[in-house]
Amino acid sequence: MNTMAQRKSNVWNFFKICSDDERKADCILCETTSRKQIVRGKSRKLFSTKPLWNHLKSKHPLIMKTLDGEINVSENIKVEIDDYPISNSLSTTMTSKSYDSLSTTITSESCENFVSETCVYLQEKDSKNFLSCETQPTLQCIIKEEEMWSLDDSRSVNITKRIGEMIALDAEAFTLVERKGFERLIKYLAPQYPLPCRTYFSDKIIPQLHETLKTRICKKLATATYISFCTNIWTCSANNEAIISLTAHFIRSDDMERETYVLSVKHFSDSHAVNIDQILNDIMEEWHISSNQIHLILRDNASNMIVGSSMLGENIGCVIHTLQLVIHDCILKNQKFIEILRKCRKIIEHFNHSSLAYSKLSSIQKILKLPNHKLIYDDTTRWNSTFYMLSSLHEQRQAITAYAADRDIPTLTVMQWSIVENVLHVLQPFEEITKILSSDCETIGYIIPAVVILHSYLSKRQKDAGIVMLKEELKKAMEERFFISTGFKDRKCFVLATVLDPRFKTKFLTDENKVKQWIITELLEMNSTIIEDDKNNMQSHDNLLQKQDISETQDDIWKCFDDIINNSKSDNDNNFEDSSSETFNRQSSDRTEKIAIYNAELTKYLTLPLSPRNEDPLIWWKTHVLEYPNLKTLVLKYLSAPPSSVHSERLFNAGKLVYSDNRNKLSPKNAEILLFIMKNLLILNFDY
């Protein structure tokens, strides 16, 4: 009665009758030291397998899930289940269907329990009788799930790649992978993943990621018709080494979308112009950029950068940096104002160094119903940072005065507060223009309009003597920096970019015929047509800037913008046709035909209404590019350049993250690679 033949239920694969009491059965899956004895009935007539099934269901649910693939255990089950020999019991239940279901529900924890339970069972049973060779793969697959993956496993590769991205993006140290908290996190999320050491990431993963990104960007650069570049130099405070950056900017020909990439962030020891030129040349060669692709280079106004970048071709200074010099010459180096700035910084330092002081200031702000804003400390290398500092102090003037009434802290006099107010009033348009020129979607086509607007604003009469004097000094400094020193009004790169910007066209220029002739000549040259002596016949271009009437007291710069747009007068198109025929009258009929086509296309473009002032110029060109196939080539060239080197300077802020205290031993080479990855991963949106 107690033989195996008489026990027909599958449940007997997991139980055996107690030798000393046939009313009970031992569970062979439970731990040996705490073997569970299940009562199956008071007498032989009442023996049932239901208690045994209930035990499996409550204590070994994974076994039940496996068996349920073929066996439907009812609530009133006794001994109705068909007879299954021990040798193929699990092989029958683990069909492909049941395994598919099992594999989708097993977690790492349940899988571990199942394997341990199975191992105990195998110790109790003869493995050859438990599972035949023909049906082993299912159990092997389950056990394999608990084995550690190799680093070459696709799952390991994906996790390793994302850890590498995390290290670069979040400016983490390579030792991140050796920190206990990170190890525990990975062990919990992917127990089978073999977390490599830090040198595996620094020596293999990060360099591989760098090369992959570089290959992807290189392919994109190869498709660019024209490329503009931004470069800048920064001295790293961590190692006192100079770093030069280079970013590339171009417009895709197929969809007129703007592209920006970081090409290099290099350490170098010598900031002489010749060395800068050599580094920039090496970078161009490294990226396989031909001289025909280079449109221009934007750089700061340092003499070594001017000489070094000029050896590569046309280069222009950053307009924001030039505005910085204008404001520094007139305001920031003024001795009276220097004293005001010193006091302002002392006031802010007082609150920054005392939480109690800030708490008291906050209470005063609530009483006076002032905005609960913190005071801003400035960065002396950026004039607009000083502007924001003065703005925050001016906003909280009442609170600061009330706080200082019974405390010994530096304060501004009434006269000094008045000077601060005047400076903020005058510099507000400069701050607004600076934000526009820092935009990612702006081009050098905005530079001439920006300078004209500011110049017009500074020319307006004021009743306040202090403001009049300040504006006059700024106006003279702007004329010196923009009109005399840089001569930007005679630079074709500025002029044509302005004309090709559908927001401005020729409204900020005086000699429309001259501009048209430049465009026609440029189009002919782009089509490999050499026009001899035509450039010598061009009329001298004395004044591209409109002469503005000085209104009474209107200080709104956008009112200045509207006045310029409304008061400008376009040249007669017939006059241009006469001048163009005279200029190009020696050309062949083929060239004459091209000139007529170019002229018709340009005239059509210039007669259309201007697009909105706040609109991205490329939005207009995306919808009209098919109407102007020849002007499109000029757009790809002249609107590729941003108005400032902000893109390059932003790398230095990222560099401060890379050279943090927890990365003080980072090698220059690894720092360059990490900065490259950090910026380009986001630009590519991880599509590489």
C-alpha positions in Angstrom: 0.0 0.0 0.0 2.9 2.3 0.7 4.8 1.5 -2.5 5.4 4.1 -5.2 3.1 2.3 -7.6 0.2 2.9 -5.3 1.0 6.6 -5.0 -0.3 8.0 -8.3 -0.3 11.8 -7.6 2.4 14.1 -8.8 2.6 15.5 -5.3 4.6 12.4 -4.3 7.5 13.8 -6.3 8.0 16.2 -3.4 6.9 14.1 -0.4 7.7 10.8 1.2 5.8 8.9 3.9 7.3 9.1 7.3 8.8 5.8 8.3 7.5 5.9 11.9 4.0 7.2 11.1 2.3 6.5 7.8 -0.4 9.2 8.5 2.3 11.9 7.9 4.4 12.8 4.9 7.8 14.6 4.9 8.3 17.5 2.4 11.6 16.9 0.8 11.8 20.6 -0.4 11.9 22.0 3.1 15.2 22.4 4.8 16.6 19.2 6.2 16.9 20.6 9.7 13.3 21.7 9.8 11.7 19.0 7.7 8.0 19.7 7.6 5.7 16.7 8.4 2.2 17.1 6.9 -0.8 15.0 8.3 -2.6 13.5 5.4 -5.5 11.9 7.4 -6.4 10.3 10.7 -6.7 6.8 9.1 -5.9 5.1 5.9 -9.4 5.5 4.6 -9.2 9.2 5.1 -5.8 9.7 3.6 -5.7 12.6 1.0 -3.2 14.5 -1.0 -5.0 17.8 -0.5 -2.9 18.8 2.6 0.2 18.1 0.6 -1.0 20.3 -2.2 -1.9 23.0 0.2 1.6 22.9 1.7 3.2 23.2 -1.8 0.8 26.1 -2.6 1.7 28.1 0.6 5.4 27.2 1.1 6.6 26.5 -2.4 4.4 28.6 -4.7 7.0 28.6 -7.6 6.7 24.8 -7.8 3.0 25.1 -8.0 3.2 27.7 -10.7 5.4 25.3 -12.7 3.0 22.4 -12.2 0.0 24.5 -13.0 1.2 24.7 -16.5 -0.3 21.1 -17.0 -2.1 20.3 -13.8 -5.3 21.9 -12.6 -5.5 21.4 -8.9 -9.1 21.8 -7.7 -10.2 22.7 -4.2 -11.5 19.1 -3.5 -8.6 17.3 -5.0 -7.9 13.9 -3.5 -6.2 11.3 -5.6 -7.8 12.0 -8.9 -4.6 13.2 -10.7 -3.2 10.9 -13.3 -0.2 8.8 -12.6 3.1 10.3 -13.6 6.4 8.5 -13.1 9.0 10.4 -11.1 11.5 10.2 -14.0 9.5 12.5 -16.2 7.2 14.4 -13.8 8.8 17.8 -14.2 9.7 17.3 -17.8 6.1 16.8 -18.6 5.0 19.9 -16.7 7.7 22.1 -18.0 6.6 22.2 -21.6 7.6 25.1 -23.8 4.3 26.7 -23.0 4.7 26.5 -19.3 8.3 27.6 -19.4 7.4 30.7 -21.5 4.9 31.6 -18.8 7.4 30.8 -16.1 10.2 32.9 -17.6 8.1 36.0 -17.8 7.1 35.8 -14.1 10.2 34.7 -12.4 12.0 37.5 -10.5 15.6 37.2 -9.4 14.5 36.4 -5.9 11.9 33.8 -6.8 14.3 32.2 -9.3 16.9 31.9 -6.5 14.3 30.2 -4.3 13.3 27.9 -7.0 16.8 26.8 -7.8 17.6 26.2 -4.1 14.5 24.2 -3.7 15.3 22.2 -6.8 18.8 21.5 -5.6 17.5 20.2 -2.2 15.1 18.0 -4.1 17.8 16.6 -6.4 19.8 15.7 -3.3 16.9 13.6 -2.1 16.1 12.0 -5.5 18.2 10.3 -8.1 18.7 13.0 -10.7 18.5 10.5 -13.5 15.1 9.4 -12.4 14.0 13.0 -11.8 14.7 14.5 -15.2 15.7 12.7 -18.3 18.5 13.9 -20.6 16.0 14.6 -23.4 14.0 17.1 -21.3 16.9 18.9 -19.4 17.1 22.3 -21.2 14.1 23.8 -19.3 15.7 23.3 -15.9 19.1 24.3 -17.2 17.7 27.5 -18.6 16.2 28.3 -15.2 19.5 27.6 -13.5 21.4 29.6 -16.1 19.3 32.6 -15.2 21.1 32.7 -11.8 24.6 32.5 -13.4 26.6 35.7 -13.6 26.6 37.3 -17.1 29.9 37.8 -18.9 30.9 41.4 -19.7 30.4 40.5 -23.4 26.8 39.6 -22.8 24.5 42.0 -24.5 22.8 42.8 -21.2 26.1 43.6 -19.6 27.2 45.7 -22.5 24.0 47.9 -22.3 24.3 48.4 -18.6 28.1 49.1 -18.8 27.4 51.7 -21.6 24.8 53.5 -19.5 27.1 53.6 -16.4 29.8 55.2 -18.7 27.3 57.8 -19.9 26.3 58.5 -16.3 29.9 59.1 -15.3 30.4 61.6 -18.1 27.0 63.3 -17.9 26.9 63.8 -14.2 30.6 64.5 -13.8 31.0 61.5 -11.5 34.4 60.2 -10.5 35.4 56.8 -11.9 35.4 55.6 -8.3 31.6 55.7 -8.4 31.6 52.0 -9.4 33.5 51.1 -6.3 31.2 52.9 -3.8 29.2 50.7 -1.6 25.9 52.3 -2.3 26.3 52.1 -6.0 27.4 48.4 -5.8 24.3 47.6 -3.7 22.0 49.4 -6.2 23.4 47.5 -9.2 23.2 44.2 -7.3 19.6 44.8 -6.5 18.6 45.9 -10.1 20.7 43.4 -12.0 22.1 40.6 -9.7 23.8 38.8 -12.6 25.7 41.9 -13.8 29.4 41.7 -13.0 30.2 45.3 -12.1 33.7 46.2 -13.5 36.3 48.2 -11.6 37.0 51.9 -12.3 39.9 51.2 -14.6 37.7 49.3 -16.9 35.7 52.4 -17.4 38.5 54.9 -17.5 40.7 52.8 -19.9 38.1 51.1 -22.1 34.5 52.2 -21.8 34.9 56.0 -21.8 37.5 56.0 -24.7 35.2 53.7 -26.7 32.3 56.0 -26.1 34.4 59.0 -27.1 35.4 57.3 -30.4 31.8 56.3 -31.2 30.6 59.8 -30.7 33.5 61.2 -32.7 32.7 58.9 -35.6 29.0 59.9 -35.6 29.8 63.7 -35.5 32.5 63.3 -38.1 29.9 61.9 -40.5 27.6 64.8 -39.9 30.4 67.4 -40.4 31.2 65.7 -43.8 27.7 66.6 -45.0 28.0 70.3 -44.1 28.5 72.8 -46.9 29.8 75.6 -44.7 30.9 75.5 -41.0 31.4 78.3 -38.6 33.5 77.9 -35.4 33.6 79.3 -31.9 36.9 79.2 -29.9 37.9 80.5 -26.5 40.7 80.0 -23.9 40.1 79.3 -20.3 42.6 78.7 -17.4 41.7 75.8 -15.2 42.0 76.7 -11.5 42.4 73.0 -10.6 45.8 72.6 -12.4 46.5 76.1 -13.6 46.6 74.9 -17.2 45.2 76.7 -20.2 42.4 75.0 -22.1 41.2 75.9 -25.6 37.8 75.0 -26.9 36.3 74.7 -30.4 32.7 74.2 -31.3 31.3 73.7 -34.8 28.1 75.3 -36.2 26.4 74.6 -39.5 23.0 74.3 -41.1 21.8 71.1 -42.7 21.1 71.4 -46.3 18.2 68.9 -46.5 16.0 70.4 -43.8 17.6 73.8 -42.8 18.0 72.7 -39.2 20.8 74.1 -37.1 23.6 71.8 -35.8 26.1 72.5 -33.1 28.8 70.2 -31.8 31.8 70.3 -29.5 34.9 69.3 -31.4 37.6 69.7 -28.9 38.6 70.9 -25.4 42.4 70.7 -25.4 45.0 71.5 -22.8 48.0 73.5 -24.0 50.9 75.1 -22.2 51.7 78.1 -24.5 49.1 80.7 -25.4 51.2 82.4 -28.1 49.4 83.1 -31.3 51.5 80.6 -33.3 50.7 77.8 -30.9 47.0 78.7 -31.0 47.1 78.5 -34.8 48.8 75.2 -34.7 46.3 73.7 -32.3 43.3 74.9 -34.3 44.9 73.5 -37.5 45.5 70.2 -35.8 41.8 70.0 -34.7 40.6 70.8 -38.3 42.8 68.0 -39.7 41.7 65.6 -37.0 38.0 66.2 -38.0 38.8 66.1 -41.8 37.5 69.7 -42.3 38.6 71.2 -45.5 39.4 74.9 -45.9 36.5 75.2 -48.4 34.1 74.3 -45.6 35.4 77.0 -43.1 33.2 80.1 -43.2 34.5 82.1 -40.2 35.8 81.8 -36.6 34.3 83.6 -33.6 36.8 84.3 -30.8 37.3 86.7 -27.9 39.1 90.0 -28.4 42.4 89.0 -26.9 45.4 89.8 -29.1 46.7 86.3 -29.2 43.3 84.9 -30.2 43.0 87.5 -33.0 46.3 86.6 -34.5 46.1 82.9 -33.9 42.6 82.5 -35.5 43.3 84.8 -38.4 45.8 82.3 -39.8 42.8 80.0 -40.5 40.8 82.6 -42.4 38.1 85.1 -41.6 37.5 85.7 -37.9 35.4 88.0 -35.9 35.3 89.0 -32.2 32.5 88.0 -29.9 29.9 90.8 -29.8 29.0 90.1 -26.2 32.7 90.4 -25.2 32.9 93.7 -27.1 29.9 95.0 -25.2 31.6 93.9 -22.0 34.6 96.1 -22.9 32.3 99.0 -23.7 30.6 98.8 -20.4 33.9 98.2 -18.5 35.5 101.3 -20.2 32.6 103.6 -19.2 31.3 102.2 -15.9 33.1 99.3 -14.3 36.5 101.0 -14.2 35.1 104.3 -13.0 36.5 105.0 -9.5 33.3 106.2 -8.0 31.4 103.2 -9.3 34.2 100.8 -8.1 33.6 102.1 -4.6 29.9 101.4 -5.0 30.5 97.9 -6.2 32.9 97.3 -3.3 30.1 98.2 -0.8 27.5 96.2 -2.6 29.7 93.1 -2.4 30.3 93.7 1.3 26.6 93.9 1.9 25.9 90.6 0.2 28.9 88.9 1.9 27.4 89.9 5.3 24.2 88.0 4.5 26.0 85.1 2.8 28.1 84.5 5.9 25.3 84.6 8.4 22.1 82.5 8.3 20.8 84.6 11.2 21.2 87.8 9.1 19.4 86.3 6.1 16.6 85.1 8.4 16.2 88.6 9.7 16.3 90.1 6.2 13.6 87.6 5.2 11.4 88.7 8.1 11.8 92.4 7.0 10.9 91.5 3.4 7.6 90.0 4.6 6.8 93.0 6.7 7.5 95.4 3.8 5.8 93.0 1.4 8.9 92.7 -0.8 9.7 89.7 -2.9 11.5 87.0 -0.9 14.5 87.0 -3.2 18.1 86.3 -2.2 20.8 88.8 -3.0 23.0 87.9 -6.0 26.7 88.0 -5.9 28.4 88.9 -9.2 31.0 87.3 -11.4 33.4 90.1 -12.3 34.2 88.5 -15.7 30.6 89.1 -16.9 29.1 92.6 -16.8 25.5 91.3 -16.8 26.3 89.4 -13.6 27.1 92.7 -12.0 23.9 94.1 -13.5 21.9 91.3 -11.8 23.7 92.0 -8.5 22.8 95.7 -8.6 19.2 94.8 -9.6 18.8 92.4 -6.6 20.1 95.1 -4.2 18.0 97.8 -5.7 14.9 95.6 -5.4 15.6 95.0 -1.7 16.8 98.6 -1.0 14.1 99.2 1.7 14.7 95.9 3.4 18.5 96.5 3.5 18.1 100.0 4.8 15.8 98.8 7.5 18.1 96.0 8.5 21.2 98.4 8.6 19.4 100.9 10.8 20.6 99.3 14.0 23.5 97.3 12.7 27.1 98.1 11.7 27.3 97.0 8.1 28.4 98.9 4.9 25.6 100.8 3.3 25.1 103.0 0.2 24.5 106.7 0.5 21.4 108.3 -1.1 23.7 109.6 -3.9 25.1 106.1 -4.5 21.7 104.5 -4.6 20.8 107.2 -7.2 23.8 106.2 -9.3 22.9 102.5 -9.1 19.4 103.4 -10.3 20.7 105.4 -13.2 23.1 102.6 -14.2 20.4 100.0 -14.1 18.2 102.3 -16.2 20.8 102.8 -18.9 22.1 99.2 -19.0 18.7 97.6 -19.2 18.7 97.6 -23.0 22.2 96.2 -23.1 21.1 93.3 -20.8 18.2 92.5 -23.1 20.3 92.6 -26.2 22.9 90.4 -24.5 20.3 87.7 -23.7 19.1 87.7 -27.3 22.7 87.4 -28.6 23.3 84.5 -26.2 20.4 82.6 -27.7 21.0 79.2 -29.4 18.9 80.2 -32.4 20.5 83.6 -33.1 23.0 84.4 -35.9 25.5 87.1 -36.7 22.7 88.6 -38.8 21.5 90.2 -35.6 24.7 92.1 -34.8 24.2 95.1 -37.1 20.6 95.6 -36.0 21.7 95.2 -32.3 24.4 97.8 -32.6 22.2 100.2 -34.5 19.4 99.9 -32.0 21.7 100.5 -29.0 23.4 103.4 -30.7 20.0 104.9 -31.5 18.9 104.4 -27.9 22.0 106.1 -26.5 21.4 109.0 -28.9 18.0 109.9 -27.4 17.9 113.0 -25.3 17.4 112.8 -21.5 16.5 115.3 -18.9 18.4 113.7 -16.1 22.0 115.0 -16.3 23.5 111.9 -14.7 21.9 109.6 -17.3 22.8 112.0 -20.2 26.5 111.9 -19.2 26.5 108.1 -18.8 24.7 107.5 -22.1 27.1 109.8 -23.9 30.1 108.0 -22.6 28.6 104.6 -23.6 27.8 106.0 -27.1 31.4 107.1 -27.6 32.8 103.8 -26.4 30.5 101.9 -28.8 31.6 104.0 -31.7 35.2 103.3 -30.8 34.8 99.6 -30.3 32.4 98.8 -33.2 32.7 101.5 -35.8 36.4 102.4 -35.7 38.3 99.5 -34.2 36.5 96.5 -35.7 35.1 98.2 -38.8 32.2 95.7 -38.8 30.1 98.0 -41.1 32.4 97.1 -44.0 32.5 93.3 -43.3 30.7 91.3 -45.8 30.0 88.5 -43.3 28.0 90.9 -41.1 26.2 92.7 -44.0 25.1 89.6 -46.0 24.0 87.8 -42.8 21.8 90.8 -42.0 20.3 90.9 -45.5 19.6 87.1 -45.5 17.8 87.4 -42.1 14.1 87.7 -43.1 13.5 89.9 -40.0 15.8 92.7 -41.1 16.9 92.4 -44.8 18.1 95.9 -45.8 16.2 97.9 -43.3 19.3 98.6 -41.2 21.6 99.3 -44.2 21.8 102.4 -46.4 23.3 101.2 -49.7 21.0 98.5 -50.9 22.5 98.5 -54.4 25.9 97.7 -52.9 24.5 94.8 -50.9 22.8 93.4 -54.0 25.9 93.5 -56.0 27.8 91.7 -53.3 25.2 89.0 -53.3 25.2 88.6 -57.1 29.0 88.4 -57.1 29.0 85.9 -54.3 26.5 83.7 -56.2 28.6 83.8 -59.3 31.8 82.9 -57.4 30.0 80.0 -55.7 29.1 78.7 -59.2 32.8 78.8 -60.1 32.5 81.9 -62.2 35.4 84.3 -61.9 34.5 87.9 -62.6 37.7 89.9 -63.1 37.8 93.5 -62.0 34.2 93.6 -60.9 35.2 93.9 -57.3 37.3 97.0 -58.2 34.2 98.6 -59.7 32.3 98.4 -56.5 31.4 101.7 -55.0 33.0 102.6 -51.6 30.8 101.7 -48.7 31.0 104.6 -46.3 28.0 104.2 -44.0 25.9 101.0 -43.7 24.2 102.4 -40.6 21.1 104.5 -40.9 21.4 108.0 -39.6 18.8 108.3 -36.9 16.8 111.4 -35.8 17.1 111.9 -32.1 13.7 111.9 -30.4 12.9 113.5 -27.1 12.7 111.0 -24.2 11.7 107.6 -25.6 14.0 105.0 -24.1 12.4 101.8 -25.3 14.9 100.1 -27.6 12.1 98.2 -29.5 10.6 101.6 -30.2 13.9 102.4 -31.8 13.7 99.2 -33.7 10.3 100.0 -35.1 11.4 103.6 -36.0 14.3 102.2 -38.0 12.1 99.7 -39.8 9.4 102.3 -40.6 11.7 105.1 -41.6 14.0 103.1 -43.9 13.6 103.5 -47.6 14.5 100.9 -50.2 16.4 101.8 -53.3 14.6 101.8 -56.6 14.8 98.4 -58.1 15.2 99.9 -61.6 18.3 101.7 -60.4 19.8 98.4 -59.4 19.0 96.8 -62.7 20.8 99.7 -64.4 23.8 99.5 -62.1 23.9 95.7 -62.4 23.9 95.8 -66.2 26.7 98.3 -66.2 28.7 96.3 -63.6 28.4 93.0 -65.4 28.1 94.2 -69.0 31.2 92.5 -70.0 29.9 89.0 -69.1 28.9 86.3 -71.5 25.3 85.7 -72.3 25.3 82.7 -70.0 26.6 84.8 -67.1 24.1 87.5 -68.0 21.3 85.0 -67.8 22.5 83.8 -64.4 22.7 87.4 -63.2 19.1 88.0 -64.3 18.0 84.9 -62.4 19.9 85.9 -59.3 18.5 89.4 -59.4 14.9 88.3 -59.9 15.2 85.9 -57.0 16.8 88.5 -54.7 14.3 91.2 -55.7 11.4 88.8 -54.9 12.9 88.0 -51.5 13.5 91.7 -50.6 10.0 92.8 -51.5 8.3 90.3 -49.1 7.2 91.6 -45.7 9.6 91.1 -42.8 9.1 88.1 -40.5 8.4 88.7 -36.7 11.3 90.1 -34.7 11.3 87.3 -32.2 11.2 84.5 -34.8 14.1 82.2 -35.6 15.2 83.1 -39.1 15.6 79.5 -40.1 11.9 78.9 -39.5 11.1 81.3 -42.4 13.7 79.7 -44.6 12.4 76.2 -44.0 9.1 77.1 -45.5 10.4 79.3 -48.4 13.7 77.5 -49.3 12.3 75.9 -52.5 11.4 79.4 -53.8 14.9 80.6 -53.4 17.3 77.8 -54.4 20.2 80.2 -55.1 19.9 82.3 -51.9 19.7 79.0 -50.0 23.5 78.5 -50.6 24.2 81.9 -49.1 22.0 81.1 -46.1 23.9 77.9 -45.4 27.1 80.0 -45.3 26.3 83.3 -43.7 23.6 82.3 -41.2 25.7 79.3 -39.9 27.7 81.6 -37.6 26.3 82.5 -34.1 26.6 86.1 -32.9 28.8 85.2 -29.9 31.2 82.6 -28.6 28.8 81.7 -25.7 28.6 78.1 -26.9 32.4 77.8 -26.4 32.3 79.6 -23.1 29.7 77.2 -21.7 32.2 74.4 -21.9 34.2 76.1 -19.2 31.2 76.0 -16.8 31.0 72.3 -17.6 34.8 72.1 -17.1 34.4 73.4 -13.5 32.1 70.4 -12.9 34.6 67.9 -14.4 37.5 69.4 -12.3 35.6 69.0 -9.0 37.2 68.2 -5.7 36.3 64.5 -6.0 38.2 64.4 -9.4 41.3 66.3 -8.4 43.5 63.5 -9.8 41.9 63.5 -13.2 44.4 63.5 -16.1 44.1 66.2 -18.7 43.4 63.7 -21.4 40.5 62.1 -19.5 39.1 65.5 -18.7 39.1 66.4 -22.4 37.3 63.2 -23.3 34.7 63.6 -20.5 33.9 67.1 -21.5 33.5 66.0 -25.1 31.1 63.2 -24.1 29.2 65.3 -21.6 28.2 68.0 -24.1 27.8 65.9 -27.3 25.7 63.1 -25.7 23.0 65.7 -24.9 23.3 67.3 -28.3 22.9 64.0 -30.1 20.1 63.0 -27.6 21.9 59.7 -27.0 21.4 58.7 -30.6 24.8 57.4 -31.6 
